[in-house]
Every structure is written in C-alpha cells, then in structure tokens.
Amino acid sequence: MAEADLSKVRTVPIERRPNKVDVAEFASPPGRDRSFAAFLKALPDVLVARDFLRVVDAVAAAARNKRGVVVMLGGHIVKTGLAPLLIELMERGVITHLAMNGSAAIHDYEIARFGATSEDVARGLVDGTFGMAEETGRGMNEAFLEGMRNRWGMGEALAYTLANQSLTNPELSVLLTASRKRIPCTVHAALGAEIIHQHPMADGAAIGDTSHRDFRRLAASMPSLHDGGVVLNLGSAVIMPEVFLKALTIARNLNAGKPTAFTTCDLDMQRHYRPRVNVVQRPTAGTGKGYEITGHHEIMVPLLTWGIIEALEKSAPRKAR
C-alpha cells in the first residue's frame, strides 16, 4: 500500500512564516497598578479581547465626534440590573438613540413602578396566571391608547405615563432617563409576543400605531451613524436585528445610500443567525466593521460601559486648577 515519502517534504525557514500571535500581544498579570485602565491594558491583543477594545474605542470616538450611538436592547439586559449602566452612558451624552423590544419596556416599567420584575414563568403557566399582572397590563395599554390619541411613540407614551404616577424607582428607568435627556427612546412591539397583549385592555390599533411611529423615528436616527457612528445590539436575538435592518434600508433609500462607514457590535450570551447577519455582516458589508462578542450580559455590559467611560476620560482635556 502506498505511503507518502516524508523525506521529500519541503520545509520553510520560520522567519518566513507569517504568525498570528506575537509575544508583544500577550496578557499581563496584575501589577502594582490595579486600576481598570491597567486591567484593559493588560488584556491580550488577540481575538475577541482585541475586538472588545476596538468596540470600546469606536463608541468613545463616536461620542467625541458627535456621531450617532444607537443602543438596542433585549429584555434580559434590563431585568438583570444593567439599567444604571445605560443611564450613565445617557447622562454622559454617549447614547443618542435607545431602542428596545417590548420585553425590555415591560421590565423597565415594572422596575420603575414596583421595584421588581421577572416572574416565574413555569409556575404561572400551570394555572394560566403567567403574564396576567393587572397593574402592568392595564397601565401600559392605557399608555398606548393615550399615545395613539396624542400621536406619541410607544416609548414616549410610556415615559409620559411613568412620569405622572407614583413610582418606587424612577431613577432606574431607562425610559424616564431618555425622556428627561431628550434622547429618542423607541419601543418595537411584536404582537402576541409580550405579556401585556394578553390583558383585556390590549388594543391592537394603539399598539400598532405607537410602535410603528417609533419604527419611523428609529429610521430617522439612522443618518447620524454615517462616517463613524456605532450600533450596539445588546441581547436581542430577533426583534431588534430585524427592525434595525428595515430602518437602515429606509434611511439609505431616503439619503442616497447613506449611512455607511459605521461600526456594529452584537453582544449576547449565544450566537444567533439574525444578529450575525442583520447587525454584524450585512449593514457593514464593504463599508464599516462588525463585531460579535459572546458573553453573559451581566459581565460584558459592565466591562463595556467601564471601558467606554475610561476611554472618554482618558481623552478628555484636564481642567485648569
């Protein structure tokens, strides 16, 4: 039986071989400086650690250069206690548009009003009480009806409703913060996918009217991404990637193919088809850069936020004493 003759194999000098990793890119162990800046500097300049730092730099550059930073949320981001980080980025003028699915809005509404959220789905499903909270369903659906009457978007209607009632934790609401800072905050509903659509007060016309207005508002924010903006998709596997793609094509249809040359990043616990294709790949094809970072939100979003703030403060001019 034939065998390859290894004695005739051609080798090459190692100095001629291109290498993907160099010792200069290695991680560093903790030294005397234990600051967060030192931690970031100690990361290996390899693979996703490198991507993470590039996303941090892209967001910081967008904020410095007054480009759009659109942050899209899934419900898990809000219910795992990450709202204070998003609020800090809004307070610092980093986020220029906050967009979320219906689940994120529900969790934000309940946290602001009642100080708690996220029910036991399995237990409630047994007797049909899952998603049947009276106050949440009534309050949010009434907000949508008010919003339709006043030609408000869904996010705008929820913020108005929250601002005009007694709340346990208004300071933890991304909806209220965005409203106070006059940052567009849009909610993108999926009929039948959210618990509030089970409530007797649910009105399809009001849900559709207010959420479609928010879709148009998201499309109107897309041009701010041109030449240096950033889109962060935090934890939405389906709704926000689909909505973003359609909003982007509207903007390009109305603005001669712009926006282009922006950065996108999908950050989630698992890899999904729609975020990869609709956020990372298609919008940046041939113009811009897309990144995928996989990790638990409750770890990665704090790291990202701290990194952005560190980058902004590092570049900020020192105040005269």
N, C-alpha and C positions, 0 to 999 in steps of 0.2 A: 504494500500500500504506500502511495507517495507521501513524502513529508517535505515541508519547506526546509531549505538549507539556510539556517541562521548565520552560517559563516560568511554568507554573501550579502547580508543585510548592510545597507549604507547608514551610517550614523552622521550626526552633525555636531559641531562644537557647541557647547551650552551657551557661549556668549552670543551665538547667532539665533538662539531660540527666543521668541517673544514670550514674556512671562506676564501673567495676570496679577500676580501678587508680589510685592517687594517689601522688605523688612521695614522700610520707612512708613509703610501703611499699617503696621501692627498696632493693636491696642496697647494702652499704657495702664499699669496698675495704679491704685491710689497713691498719691504722693502727699506732700505737706499741704498743698492746696486742695481742699476738699469742696470747693465751690462748684456750683452747677456748670459754670463756664469751663472749669477744669475737667469735669465729667464729659462734657461734649467734646472737648479737645482730645480726650483720652480714647474716644471711640475709634475702632479700626476704620480706616478709609477704604472699606471693602463692602461690596454688595449692598444690602439694604441699609446698613449703617451710613454708607455714603449717600444713598438715596434720601434717607431721613434728613441729613444735614442740607442736602440740596433743596428739599422742600421747605425747610426752615428758612433758608436764605431767600428762596423765591417769595415766600409770604412777606418776609421783612422788607425785601426790595420793593414789592408791590405797595406796601404801606408807605414806605419812604417816598415813592414816586407817584403816589396818589392814583394807583391803578386799582381796579376792582378786585376784591377778595370775596368771592361768593362761597358761603359755607352751607352745605346741605346736610340735613340731619335725618337719621332714623330714630325711632322711639327709644332704642336701647341707650343712646347717648344721654338722653335726658333722665331716664329712670335710674341710671347708675350713678347719678350725683355729679355729673360733669358740667351742669349749667353755670356754676360760678366761674369756670374757666372761659366759657364762651362769653359770659358777661364781661369779664376782664378784657377780653380782646375787643369787645364792642366799646367799652369805656375808653380804650386806648386808640380808637379810631381805625383798627385793623380791618374788621369785618365791615364790608359795605353793603352786603345783602345776605340775609339769613333766610333760608328756605327749608321747609321741613315737611315730612309726611304727616298724615292725620294722627298717627300714633304718638309722635313727638309732641304735637299740640295738646293731646289729651293728657299726657303725663305732666306737661308744663302747667296746664290749667289746674290739675288736681294738686300739684305741689304748691302752687300759689294760693289756692283756696283752702286746702285742708292740711297741707304739710306732709302728705303721704300719698303714695300711688303704687301701682303694680299689684294687682290681686292674684290670688291662687286660681289659675285658670282651670286646672284639673278638678279641683273641689267644686267650683261654681258650675262647671259643665254637667256634673252629675244631676243636679236638680234644676238646671236651667236658669241659675241666677248669675252666671258669668256675664259680665258686661252690663248688668242691669242697674247700676248705681243711679238712683233717681236724680240727685243733685247735678252730677256730671252731665248726664244725658239732657236734662231739661235746660240747664244753664248754657251749655254750648249750642244747642239747637235754637234756643231763643236768640242767642247772639247772631247766628246765621240769618235768622229772619229779620232781625234789626239791620244787619249788614246789607241784606238784599234791598230793604226799603231805602237805605241811605246810600246805596251804590258804593259800599265798602268792600274791600277784600276780606277774605276769611281771617287772615292774621290780624288785620286792622280791627275787625269786628270783635274778635276775642280779646284783644288788648283793651278796647274801649269798655267791654263788659267787665273785665277784671278790675280795671281802674275805678269802677263805680260800684264796688261792693266791698264788704269786709273780707280781708284776706289774712291768712296766718303767716305767709312768707312771700310778700310781694317782691322782696329783694332778690329772690331766687328764680324769678320768672324771666326767661329769655324774651318772651312776647312783650312783656311790660318794658323791659330794658330797651329793646329795639324801638318801641313806640316813643319812649322818652328821649332817646338819642336821634330820633327821626331817621332810623335805618330801615329800609324796606324789609319787612318780615312777611313772608308768604307761606301759606299752608296749602298743600296739594293733596286733596282728598281722593280716596278710592272707594266708591260707593259699595257698601256691603262688607268692606274690609275692616271697619272701625266700629267699636262697641257703641258709639253714640248713634249709629244708624239703626240700632235695634229699638231705640226709645220711641214711645208713642208720639213725641213731639217732632221727630225727624221729618224734614221736608226736603224732598229731592231737588225741588226748584231752588231753594235757598242754598243748599249745599253746592249745587252746580253753579249757581250764579256767583257766589262769593269765591269759590275755589277757581273758577275759570278766570275771574278778574285777577286773581293772584298769579295765574299762569301768564297772563298778558303782562303783568308787572315784572315777573321774572324775566321774560323775554326782553323787556325794556331795559333791564340791568345788564344784559349780556355785552353791549358795546363797550362797557367800562373795562372789560377784560383785555381789550386789544393792546398788544405790544407790552406784555409784562404783567398781566393780571394772573390770578390764581383761582382755581376751583377746588375746594376740598369736599369730598363726599365721605361723610363720617357715618358709617353704619347703615346706610340704606341700600338694600340688595336689589330692589326692583323699582319702586316708585320714583325716587329722585333721579336715578340714572335715565329712566325713560322720559321723565318730564324735562330734564336738562337738555337732552338731545333735541327734543322738539323746540324748546325755547331758543336753543342755539341756531337751529336752522331758520327760524323766523327772523332772528337778528341778522343772519347772513343774507337772507332774502331781501331784507329791507335796507341793508347797508353795504351793498356791493361786495359781498363775500367776507366782510368783517363781522366779528373779531377773529383775529388769528394771533399766532405767536404768544400764547399764554401757557401756563403750567397747570396740569391737573394732578390730583392725587386721590386715590381711593384707599381709605383706611378702614379695614374691617377684620373681624376675627377669622373669617373664612374667605376663600376666593370664590367669586360668583361670575357668571358669564356677563350679565348686563353691566355691572360696574367696570369690568375689564374692557369691554368693547365700547360702551356708550360714554364712559368717562375718561378712561386712560388712553385708549387707542384711536378711535375714530375722530374725536374733536381735535386732536393734536397731530394728526397724520400730515407729515410734510412741513409742519409749522408749529413749533412748540414742543413740549415734553410732557409725557405722562408717567406717573409712578404708581406702583402698588406696594403698600406696606401692610403686612399681615400681623395682627396682634390684638390683644384684648383692649377694648376701648378705655377701660378704667386705668390702664397703664399707659397706653400710647398717646391718648389725648392730653393728659398732663405733661408728658415728655415734650410733645409737640408745642403746647402752649408755653411752657417754660423756655423752650428753645427759641421760639419767636420773640418773646419778651427780652431774653438775653441778647439776641442779635440786634434788636431795636435799641436797647440801652447802650450796647457796645458802640453803636454808630452815632448815638446822639451827641451833640456838642455839649461840652461841660459848661455849666452855668458859672458866671463870674462870682467870686466871693466878695 
